[in-house]
Amino acid sequence: MTYMLVRHKVADFARWKQIFDSHKEAQEKAGLKLKHLWRNLDDSNEVFFLFEVEDLKRAQAFLSSQDPKVKDEAGVRDEPDLYFLS
């Protein structure tokens, strides 16, 4: 099984989560299934999430097709750290 782990900071978790959740259908079409979502106990606006990846190439294509305006709208404050794991 392949997984994708992501970490980044956001300006406002509640706002980010609303936008993140609104992309669930697109994530699923890309073969990504959310397994876990965590917040840093010391900084509640630092988020970590883990997706199960159905197809690595499809997931990578989804990531490369993302509109940078969505990150701005969601209040992402830094470049995400992204790891594919098996």
Secondary structure, 3 states (H helix, E strand, C coil): CEEEEEEEEECCHHHHHHHHHHCHHHHHHCCEEEEEEEECCCCCCEEEEEEEECCHHHHHHHHHCCCHHHHHHHCECCCCEEEEEC
